[in-house]
Amino acid sequence: MKLQEYLKYDGLGLAELVAKKEIQASELLELAVQRAEQSKSLNAIIIPMHEHAQQRVQGPLSGPFAGVPFLVKDLFQEYAGYPTSYGCQGLKRMGYIPETNAEIVNRWEQAGIVTFGRTNTPEFGIKGITEPDAWGSCKNPWHLKHNSGGSSGGSAAAVAAGIVPLAGAGDGGGSIRIPASYCGLFGLKPSRGRTPWGPSMSEAMHGAAIQHVLTRSVRDSAAMLDATHGEEHSSLFKIQRPEGQYLQLMQQAPKKLKIAFSTRSPIGTAVSKDAIQAIEHTVKLLTSLGHEVIEDQPAIDGMQLAKDFITTWFSQFSYMLSQIRAQYPSRDDDFELDSLALAAFGAKTSALDYIHNLNNWGVYTTQMNQFFDRYDLYLTPATASVAPQNGEVKTPAWQKPVLKALLKVGQAHLLTQGKLVDQIVRENLKWVPFTQLANITGLPAMSVPLYWNKQHLPLGSQFIAPFAREDVLLQLAAQLEQAQPWFPQYQHIKI
């Protein structure tokens, strides 16, 4: 097989060739590594695992993705014995090596994949772009001046570039859907509890964060969800299981759906012309397929939801950073300024405020359930614009010296008081104001690549479904993929 032929297949397609013995897993690995070498300018793969991959292809492989080259995100997707940095300079410097595999990794391996590297991610996954000080910017395959998004940016760039047909990803505030939008991929965030977090934790951010993959095809996402979903020993609860396999369910045409849509930012920030045009295009496509599409939005205070998300995000991160500092010798310059500031903000959240914030999550869930009494799905842009340029999303220059000074005297939390709270929320989320709703409510959501602008930069359409209804999302995604195939778009990527 030549490289150009390799680029035309999705994961299940490659696995079928291996099963028929038309190609060997070792040959696919060679092609993936060759494409990775061609695509070094992306800075997508930061920690190679070639020794592990070579051992894998020598032994027997089974499962739906047997022999398919794969990459994992360098965040919460640990392989025992292999360096892991979480995008952090300190962990990179200390050479942190986990002692156990993440359960999601075990399930991917049981599906037959061949992992040969770890992908770039922002420090601790706290940003919607991938530009960690530890590894540098991860570039967008469509235009190298632009970023791949975050926090699963390295995985997104690698899949879009054709290094691998699918790769590990995670989503705590949009980190699957944001890079999917920016890189023209299919990105499904499953429902709360659908995939495992063990053995190190039972869930992340009260179930707001979830692990899955980024893919080129809808069927790869469905098949991998079949291979990985379900509780394990660390799980807090059991989630409703589907009535069959997702791969089979997605092949059924969806019923006529009643879909609400909105292009308005829930936090009152600007939404680009591209984002509006992307949804207008999707609405026309949905209508042509026989679905009913109505402009409407849930009765949720978007700014309050964003504040509640930020409160949880900062507080949870503060706890995580304190745990890391307690376990490993570190100094302040091991961490980025933004990380130290976020941890300082979160550390000052009172228990009462945190419980009040968490109680609001239940209010938003109720409001979404009431909304879904009238609609089957909710459609918005996945992101407020196409991918920003590298270096465009950064802490405002005026904030840096102020942050450093306040951190030195332990008063950084003062920036989160008064009117500055709204400013910080808008500054953090103005690029990506649409994705946090699904995380807080635990609902499944997906970004579908249906729009490219004149500069050939993609922007995804986000669909949110009722809890545990990944089947509806996958059925609609398959219908959209058939009506407007996006695989031909990947031919425009020149690296």
PEJOGI-V796162 format. One record per residue. N is the residue number from 1. RES is the residue in one letter. PHI is phi in whole degrees, 0 to 359 (999 if undefined). OMEGA is omega in radians with two decimals (none if undefined). NEAR is the number of other C-alpha atoms within 12 Angstrom. Layout:
# PEJOGI-V796162
n-><N & N>
res-><RES & RES>
phi-><PHI & PHI>
omega-><OMEGA & OMEGA>
near-><NEAR & NEAR>
This chain:
# PEJOGI-V796162
n-><1 & 2 & 3 & 4 & 5 & 6 & 7 & 8 & 9 & 10 & 11 & 12 & 13 & 14 & 15 & 16 & 17 & 18 & 19 & 20 & 21 & 22 & 23 & 24 & 25 & 26 & 27 & 28 & 29 & 30 & 31 & 32 & 33 & 34 & 35 & 36 & 37 & 38 & 39 & 40 & 41 & 42 & 43 & 44 & 45 & 46 & 47 & 48 & 49 & 50 & 51 & 52 & 53 & 54 & 55 & 56 & 57 & 58 & 59 & 60 & 61 & 62 & 63 & 64 & 65 & 66 & 67 & 68 & 69 & 70 & 71 & 72 & 73 & 74 & 75 & 76 & 77 & 78 & 79 & 80 & 81 & 82 & 83 & 84 & 85 & 86 & 87 & 88 & 89 & 90 & 91 & 92 & 93 & 94 & 95 & 96 & 97 & 98 & 99 & 100 & 101 & 102 & 103 & 104 & 105 & 106 & 107 & 108 & 109 & 110 & 111 & 112 & 113 & 114 & 115 & 116 & 117 & 118 & 119 & 120 & 121 & 122 & 123 & 124 & 125 & 126 & 127 & 128 & 129 & 130 & 131 & 132 & 133 & 134 & 135 & 136 & 137 & 138 & 139 & 140 & 141 & 142 & 143 & 144 & 145 & 146 & 147 & 148 & 149 & 150 & 151 & 152 & 153 & 154 & 155 & 156 & 157 & 158 & 159 & 160 & 161 & 162 & 163 & 164 & 165 & 166 & 167 & 168 & 169 & 170 & 171 & 172 & 173 & 174 & 175 & 176 & 177 & 178 & 179 & 180 & 181 & 182 & 183 & 184 & 185 & 186 & 187 & 188 & 189 & 190 & 191 & 192 & 193 & 194 & 195 & 196 & 197 & 198 & 199 & 200 & 201 & 202 & 203 & 204 & 205 & 206 & 207 & 208 & 209 & 210 & 211 & 212 & 213 & 214 & 215 & 216 & 217 & 218 & 219 & 220 & 221 & 222 & 223 & 224 & 225 & 226 & 227 & 228 & 229 & 230 & 231 & 232 & 233 & 234 & 235 & 236 & 237 & 238 & 239 & 240 & 241 & 242 & 243 & 244 & 245 & 246 & 247 & 248 & 249 & 250 & 251 & 252 & 253 & 254 & 255 & 256 & 257 & 258 & 259 & 260 & 261 & 262 & 263 & 264 & 265 & 266 & 267 & 268 & 269 & 270 & 271 & 272 & 273 & 274 & 275 & 276 & 277 & 278 & 279 & 280 & 281 & 282 & 283 & 284 & 285 & 286 & 287 & 288 & 289 & 290 & 291 & 292 & 293 & 294 & 295 & 296 & 297 & 298 & 299 & 300 & 301 & 302 & 303 & 304 & 305 & 306 & 307 & 308 & 309 & 310 & 311 & 312 & 313 & 314 & 315 & 316 & 317 & 318 & 319 & 320 & 321 & 322 & 323 & 324 & 325 & 326 & 327 & 328 & 329 & 330 & 331 & 332 & 333 & 334 & 335 & 336 & 337 & 338 & 339 & 340 & 341 & 342 & 343 & 344 & 345 & 346 & 347 & 348 & 349 & 350 & 351 & 352 & 353 & 354 & 355 & 356 & 357 & 358 & 359 & 360 & 361 & 362 & 363 & 364 & 365 & 366 & 367 & 368 & 369 & 370 & 371 & 372 & 373 & 374 & 375 & 376 & 377 & 378 & 379 & 380 & 381 & 382 & 383 & 384 & 385 & 386 & 387 & 388 & 389 & 390 & 391 & 392 & 393 & 394 & 395 & 396 & 397 & 398 & 399 & 400 & 401 & 402 & 403 & 404 & 405 & 406 & 407 & 408 & 409 & 410 & 411 & 412 & 413 & 414 & 415 & 416 & 417 & 418 & 419 & 420 & 421 & 422 & 423 & 424 & 425 & 426 & 427 & 428 & 429 & 430 & 431 & 432 & 433 & 434 & 435 & 436 & 437 & 438 & 439 & 440 & 441 & 442 & 443 & 444 & 445 & 446 & 447 & 448 & 449 & 450 & 451 & 452 & 453 & 454 & 455 & 456 & 457 & 458 & 459 & 460 & 461 & 462 & 463 & 464 & 465 & 466 & 467 & 468 & 469 & 470 & 471 & 472 & 473 & 474 & 475 & 476 & 477 & 478 & 479 & 480 & 481 & 482 & 483 & 484 & 485 & 486 & 487 & 488 & 489 & 490 & 491 & 492 & 493 & 494 & 495>
res-><M & K & L & Q & E & Y & L & K & Y & D & G & L & G & L & A & E & L & V & A & K & K & E & I & Q & A & S & E & L & L & E & L & A & V & Q & R & A & E & Q & S & K & S & L & N & A & I & I & I & P & M & H & E & H & A & Q & Q & R & V & Q & G & P & L & S & G & P & F & A & G & V & P & F & L & V & K & D & L & F & Q & E & Y & A & G & Y & P & T & S & Y & G & C & Q & G & L & K & R & M & G & Y & I & P & E & T & N & A & E & I & V & N & R & W & E & Q & A & G & I & V & T & F & G & R & T & N & T & P & E & F & G & I & K & G & I & T & E & P & D & A & W & G & S & C & K & N & P & W & H & L & K & H & N & S & G & G & S & S & G & G & S & A & A & A & V & A & A & G & I & V & P & L & A & G & A & G & D & G & G & G & S & I & R & I & P & A & S & Y & C & G & L & F & G & L & K & P & S & R & G & R & T & P & W & G & P & S & M & S & E & A & M & H & G & A & A & I & Q & H & V & L & T & R & S & V & R & D & S & A & A & M & L & D & A & T & H & G & E & E & H & S & S & L & F & K & I & Q & R & P & E & G & Q & Y & L & Q & L & M & Q & Q & A & P & K & K & L & K & I & A & F & S & T & R & S & P & I & G & T & A & V & S & K & D & A & I & Q & A & I & E & H & T & V & K & L & L & T & S & L & G & H & E & V & I & E & D & Q & P & A & I & D & G & M & Q & L & A & K & D & F & I & T & T & W & F & S & Q & F & S & Y & M & L & S & Q & I & R & A & Q & Y & P & S & R & D & D & D & F & E & L & D & S & L & A & L & A & A & F & G & A & K & T & S & A & L & D & Y & I & H & N & L & N & N & W & G & V & Y & T & T & Q & M & N & Q & F & F & D & R & Y & D & L & Y & L & T & P & A & T & A & S & V & A & P & Q & N & G & E & V & K & T & P & A & W & Q & K & P & V & L & K & A & L & L & K & V & G & Q & A & H & L & L & T & Q & G & K & L & V & D & Q & I & V & R & E & N & L & K & W & V & P & F & T & Q & L & A & N & I & T & G & L & P & A & M & S & V & P & L & Y & W & N & K & Q & H & L & P & L & G & S & Q & F & I & A & P & F & A & R & E & D & V & L & L & Q & L & A & A & Q & L & E & Q & A & Q & P & W & F & P & Q & Y & Q & H & I & K & I>
phi-><999 & 270 & 301 & 299 & 286 & 305 & 292 & 273 & 260 & 270 & 295 & 296 & 296 & 293 & 297 & 294 & 296 & 294 & 298 & 277 & 62 & 277 & 204 & 261 & 302 & 296 & 290 & 297 & 298 & 300 & 293 & 297 & 295 & 299 & 293 & 297 & 296 & 298 & 256 & 302 & 298 & 290 & 60 & 274 & 260 & 248 & 230 & 288 & 227 & 295 & 298 & 299 & 297 & 297 & 293 & 297 & 287 & 278 & 260 & 289 & 236 & 219 & 115 & 295 & 242 & 302 & 90 & 276 & 299 & 211 & 227 & 245 & 286 & 278 & 200 & 61 & 230 & 285 & 246 & 301 & 88 & 241 & 304 & 221 & 241 & 55 & 72 & 253 & 298 & 295 & 294 & 296 & 296 & 282 & 68 & 299 & 230 & 292 & 264 & 226 & 284 & 291 & 298 & 297 & 296 & 302 & 289 & 297 & 297 & 295 & 280 & 101 & 293 & 237 & 277 & 233 & 179 & 248 & 255 & 297 & 210 & 296 & 305 & 58 & 68 & 271 & 231 & 271 & 230 & 244 & 214 & 289 & 300 & 293 & 231 & 92 & 292 & 261 & 272 & 273 & 299 & 286 & 208 & 294 & 285 & 258 & 270 & 276 & 90 & 208 & 268 & 271 & 293 & 295 & 296 & 297 & 297 & 294 & 288 & 298 & 283 & 85 & 297 & 224 & 281 & 204 & 208 & 294 & 211 & 211 & 218 & 252 & 204 & 132 & 287 & 263 & 287 & 295 & 294 & 297 & 297 & 291 & 250 & 69 & 240 & 270 & 226 & 254 & 262 & 291 & 294 & 308 & 86 & 292 & 243 & 277 & 244 & 294 & 269 & 282 & 206 & 274 & 197 & 244 & 52 & 56 & 88 & 292 & 265 & 215 & 252 & 198 & 227 & 254 & 222 & 273 & 248 & 293 & 294 & 297 & 296 & 296 & 294 & 288 & 293 & 302 & 281 & 238 & 286 & 114 & 288 & 216 & 300 & 271 & 293 & 279 & 207 & 262 & 264 & 303 & 272 & 289 & 274 & 129 & 274 & 301 & 298 & 280 & 300 & 291 & 279 & 275 & 296 & 291 & 293 & 295 & 260 & 257 & 240 & 272 & 219 & 209 & 245 & 276 & 295 & 292 & 249 & 76 & 270 & 291 & 242 & 291 & 299 & 301 & 296 & 294 & 295 & 299 & 286 & 301 & 296 & 295 & 299 & 297 & 295 & 299 & 297 & 295 & 271 & 97 & 273 & 265 & 237 & 230 & 285 & 191 & 211 & 294 & 278 & 239 & 285 & 297 & 291 & 293 & 299 & 297 & 296 & 294 & 297 & 298 & 301 & 294 & 304 & 294 & 294 & 296 & 294 & 301 & 296 & 298 & 295 & 295 & 293 & 296 & 290 & 285 & 270 & 230 & 295 & 213 & 227 & 301 & 284 & 284 & 235 & 291 & 303 & 299 & 295 & 297 & 293 & 300 & 296 & 294 & 299 & 295 & 294 & 266 & 287 & 285 & 300 & 296 & 296 & 293 & 293 & 299 & 298 & 292 & 297 & 297 & 302 & 295 & 297 & 295 & 296 & 300 & 296 & 289 & 297 & 294 & 297 & 281 & 291 & 254 & 229 & 273 & 214 & 235 & 248 & 216 & 298 & 286 & 223 & 282 & 201 & 292 & 303 & 290 & 286 & 301 & 88 & 283 & 265 & 204 & 297 & 307 & 303 & 292 & 283 & 300 & 295 & 294 & 300 & 300 & 293 & 291 & 297 & 297 & 254 & 69 & 237 & 299 & 298 & 298 & 292 & 266 & 261 & 66 & 291 & 295 & 300 & 299 & 295 & 295 & 299 & 295 & 293 & 285 & 246 & 298 & 283 & 222 & 276 & 263 & 270 & 293 & 306 & 291 & 289 & 296 & 274 & 74 & 276 & 287 & 209 & 217 & 251 & 245 & 277 & 235 & 218 & 230 & 275 & 294 & 273 & 63 & 260 & 278 & 209 & 276 & 259 & 264 & 241 & 247 & 240 & 300 & 304 & 68 & 254 & 301 & 299 & 294 & 299 & 293 & 296 & 293 & 300 & 296 & 294 & 294 & 297 & 287 & 289 & 222 & 302 & 257 & 304 & 301 & 297 & 294 & 294 & 280 & 281 & 237 & 240>
omega-><3.05 & -3.07 & -3.12 & 3.09 & 3.10 & -3.08 & -3.07 & -3.03 & 2.90 & -3.06 & 3.13 & 3.10 & 3.10 & 3.13 & 3.11 & 3.10 & 3.11 & -3.13 & 3.13 & -3.13 & 3.04 & 3.06 & 3.13 & 3.12 & 3.14 & 3.12 & 3.09 & 3.11 & 3.11 & 3.14 & 3.12 & 3.12 & 3.09 & 3.13 & 3.09 & 3.10 & 3.09 & -2.98 & -3.09 & -3.11 & 3.12 & -3.05 & -3.10 & -3.11 & -3.05 & -3.14 & -3.13 & 3.09 & -3.03 & 3.13 & 3.11 & -3.12 & -3.14 & 3.09 & -3.12 & -3.05 & 3.10 & -3.08 & 3.11 & 3.13 & 3.11 & -3.13 & -3.06 & -3.13 & -3.09 & 3.08 & -3.06 & 3.10 & -2.98 & 3.06 & 3.08 & 3.10 & -3.11 & -3.12 & 3.11 & 3.09 & -2.98 & 2.90 & 3.12 & 3.07 & -3.13 & -3.11 & 3.12 & -3.05 & -3.03 & -3.12 & -3.01 & -3.14 & -3.12 & 3.12 & 3.07 & -3.13 & -3.09 & -3.14 & -3.13 & 3.12 & -3.12 & -3.11 & -3.12 & 3.02 & 2.90 & -3.12 & 3.12 & 3.08 & 3.10 & -3.11 & 3.04 & 3.13 & 3.10 & 3.07 & 3.02 & -3.08 & 3.12 & -3.09 & 3.13 & 3.08 & 3.09 & -2.98 & -3.08 & 3.12 & 3.05 & -3.09 & -3.14 & 3.07 & -2.98 & -3.10 & 3.10 & 3.04 & 3.11 & 3.14 & -3.10 & 3.05 & -3.06 & -3.01 & -3.12 & -3.05 & 2.97 & -3.00 & -3.11 & -3.10 & -3.13 & 3.07 & -2.99 & 3.10 & -3.10 & -3.11 & -3.13 & -3.08 & -3.13 & 0.12 & 3.14 & -3.01 & 3.13 & 3.11 & -3.13 & -3.14 & -3.11 & 3.14 & 3.14 & -3.13 & 3.13 & 3.07 & 3.04 & 3.12 & 3.09 & -3.09 & -3.13 & -3.13 & 3.09 & -3.00 & 3.08 & 3.11 & -3.11 & -2.94 & 2.89 & -3.03 & 3.14 & 3.10 & 3.05 & 3.11 & -3.08 & -3.04 & 3.06 & -3.10 & 2.97 & -3.11 & 3.14 & 2.95 & -3.13 & 3.10 & 3.07 & 3.09 & -3.06 & 3.12 & -2.96 & 3.07 & -3.06 & 0.01 & -3.03 & 3.13 & 3.14 & 3.06 & -3.14 & 3.13 & 3.12 & 3.11 & 3.13 & -3.13 & -3.07 & -3.10 & 3.02 & -3.08 & 2.92 & -3.03 & 2.96 & -3.09 & 3.10 & -3.06 & 3.07 & 3.13 & 3.14 & -3.11 & 3.13 & 3.05 & 3.03 & -3.05 & -2.97 & -2.99 & 3.11 & -3.08 & 3.04 & -2.98 & -3.09 & -3.03 & 3.11 & -3.11 & 3.09 & 3.10 & 3.10 & -3.13 & -3.14 & 3.10 & -3.11 & 3.14 & 3.13 & -3.12 & 3.09 & -3.11 & -3.09 & 3.14 & 3.05 & 3.11 & 3.11 & 3.02 & 3.03 & -3.05 & 3.02 & -2.96 & 3.02 & 3.09 & 3.06 & 3.04 & -3.12 & 3.09 & 3.13 & 3.12 & 3.04 & 3.12 & -3.07 & 3.02 & -3.01 & 3.06 & 3.11 & -3.11 & 3.12 & 3.13 & 3.12 & -3.12 & 3.06 & 3.10 & -3.14 & 3.11 & 3.11 & -3.14 & 3.12 & 3.14 & 3.14 & 3.13 & 3.05 & 3.14 & 3.10 & -3.06 & -3.03 & 3.09 & -3.11 & 3.09 & -3.12 & -3.12 & -3.10 & 3.04 & -3.03 & -3.14 & 3.11 & 3.09 & 3.13 & 3.10 & 3.13 & 3.08 & -3.12 & 3.12 & 3.12 & -3.12 & -3.10 & -3.10 & 3.12 & 3.13 & 3.11 & 3.10 & -3.11 & -3.13 & 3.12 & 3.10 & 3.13 & -3.10 & 3.12 & -3.07 & -3.03 & 3.11 & -3.09 & 3.10 & -3.06 & -3.09 & 2.99 & -3.05 & 3.13 & -3.14 & -3.13 & 3.13 & 3.13 & -3.14 & 3.14 & 3.13 & 3.12 & 3.09 & -3.07 & -3.10 & -3.10 & 3.08 & 3.14 & 3.11 & -3.14 & 3.12 & -3.11 & 3.12 & 3.09 & 3.11 & -3.11 & 3.09 & 3.11 & 3.11 & 3.11 & 3.09 & -3.14 & 3.12 & 3.09 & -3.12 & 3.09 & 3.09 & 3.08 & 3.10 & -3.13 & 2.92 & -3.10 & -3.05 & 3.08 & -3.08 & 3.08 & -3.07 & 3.02 & 2.91 & 3.05 & 3.12 & -3.08 & 3.13 & 2.96 & -3.05 & 3.05 & 3.08 & 3.08 & -3.14 & -3.09 & -3.13 & -3.10 & 3.09 & 3.14 & -3.06 & -3.11 & -3.07 & -3.01 & 3.13 & 3.11 & 3.13 & -3.12 & -3.12 & -3.12 & 3.09 & -3.10 & -3.12 & 3.08 & -3.08 & -3.09 & -3.13 & -3.14 & 3.13 & -3.10 & -3.13 & 3.06 & -3.06 & -3.14 & 3.14 & 3.14 & -3.13 & 3.14 & 3.12 & -3.12 & -3.13 & -3.12 & -2.96 & -3.04 & 3.11 & -2.99 & -3.04 & -2.97 & -2.92 & -2.99 & -3.13 & -3.11 & 3.13 & -3.11 & -3.11 & 3.12 & -3.06 & 3.07 & -3.13 & -3.13 & 2.96 & -3.09 & -3.08 & -3.10 & -3.04 & 2.96 & 3.14 & -3.06 & 3.08 & -3.14 & 2.97 & -3.09 & 2.99 & -3.00 & 3.01 & -3.12 & 3.02 & 3.05 & -3.10 & 3.01 & -3.07 & 3.07 & -3.14 & 3.01 & -3.13 & 3.13 & 3.12 & -3.09 & 3.09 & 3.12 & 3.14 & 3.12 & 3.11 & 3.11 & 3.13 & 3.12 & -3.12 & -3.14 & -3.10 & -3.13 & 3.11 & 3.12 & -3.14 & -3.07 & 3.09 & -3.13 & 3.13 & -3.14 & -3.11 & none>
near-><22 & 16 & 22 & 18 & 17 & 31 & 32 & 27 & 33 & 35 & 44 & 35 & 30 & 39 & 35 & 23 & 25 & 32 & 23 & 14 & 16 & 15 & 24 & 27 & 39 & 30 & 28 & 42 & 42 & 29 & 31 & 42 & 33 & 22 & 33 & 37 & 21 & 21 & 31 & 24 & 26 & 43 & 37 & 53 & 46 & 37 & 35 & 29 & 31 & 26 & 18 & 27 & 33 & 24 & 19 & 28 & 30 & 17 & 17 & 20 & 27 & 25 & 27 & 34 & 41 & 40 & 48 & 49 & 53 & 52 & 52 & 52 & 55 & 50 & 43 & 43 & 44 & 38 & 35 & 20 & 17 & 28 & 31 & 42 & 40 & 43 & 47 & 41 & 30 & 30 & 32 & 27 & 23 & 20 & 19 & 27 & 22 & 23 & 15 & 21 & 26 & 34 & 34 & 42 & 41 & 28 & 33 & 45 & 38 & 25 & 32 & 35 & 44 & 49 & 48 & 41 & 40 & 42 & 54 & 51 & 55 & 43 & 43 & 47 & 42 & 44 & 42 & 48 & 50 & 53 & 42 & 45 & 28 & 31 & 32 & 29 & 40 & 49 & 44 & 49 & 45 & 41 & 31 & 28 & 20 & 34 & 47 & 56 & 55 & 53 & 51 & 62 & 63 & 62 & 58 & 57 & 62 & 57 & 53 & 53 & 49 & 49 & 49 & 53 & 50 & 51 & 56 & 56 & 53 & 49 & 50 & 48 & 46 & 51 & 55 & 59 & 58 & 60 & 61 & 60 & 58 & 59 & 58 & 52 & 59 & 54 & 55 & 57 & 56 & 55 & 42 & 43 & 40 & 41 & 48 & 43 & 41 & 30 & 25 & 22 & 22 & 27 & 31 & 35 & 33 & 29 & 38 & 38 & 46 & 45 & 53 & 52 & 53 & 57 & 53 & 49 & 43 & 46 & 42 & 41 & 48 & 44 & 36 & 42 & 43 & 34 & 33 & 36 & 38 & 31 & 26 & 27 & 17 & 22 & 26 & 22 & 19 & 20 & 23 & 19 & 22 & 24 & 15 & 17 & 23 & 33 & 28 & 22 & 27 & 35 & 25 & 20 & 24 & 25 & 19 & 21 & 27 & 30 & 37 & 33 & 36 & 34 & 38 & 29 & 34 & 35 & 33 & 25 & 26 & 24 & 30 & 26 & 20 & 33 & 41 & 31 & 29 & 39 & 41 & 26 & 26 & 41 & 35 & 22 & 26 & 34 & 20 & 17 & 24 & 20 & 26 & 24 & 31 & 25 & 21 & 22 & 31 & 30 & 18 & 26 & 22 & 31 & 27 & 27 & 38 & 41 & 37 & 36 & 40 & 42 & 39 & 43 & 40 & 37 & 34 & 33 & 33 & 31 & 26 & 27 & 35 & 25 & 15 & 25 & 21 & 12 & 13 & 19 & 18 & 22 & 19 & 22 & 19 & 28 & 32 & 31 & 30 & 37 & 39 & 38 & 39 & 42 & 38 & 34 & 35 & 34 & 31 & 28 & 30 & 16 & 15 & 11 & 19 & 25 & 17 & 19 & 27 & 30 & 21 & 27 & 36 & 22 & 23 & 32 & 27 & 23 & 24 & 33 & 27 & 18 & 26 & 27 & 18 & 22 & 29 & 33 & 44 & 46 & 44 & 50 & 51 & 62 & 57 & 42 & 41 & 44 & 49 & 39 & 27 & 24 & 23 & 20 & 26 & 25 & 22 & 17 & 12 & 11 & 22 & 20 & 17 & 23 & 30 & 26 & 19 & 22 & 26 & 17 & 13 & 20 & 22 & 30 & 34 & 26 & 29 & 28 & 17 & 11 & 12 & 16 & 23 & 26 & 23 & 30 & 34 & 27 & 27 & 32 & 40 & 31 & 42 & 49 & 42 & 50 & 54 & 49 & 49 & 50 & 46 & 46 & 42 & 43 & 43 & 46 & 54 & 55 & 54 & 53 & 51 & 45 & 40 & 33 & 26 & 13 & 15 & 26 & 38 & 48 & 48 & 50 & 52 & 53 & 47 & 52 & 43 & 34 & 34 & 32 & 35 & 43 & 42 & 38 & 49 & 44 & 31 & 43 & 47 & 34 & 30 & 36 & 30 & 21 & 19 & 23 & 23 & 31 & 29 & 19 & 27 & 32 & 19 & 21 & 26 & 21 & 25>
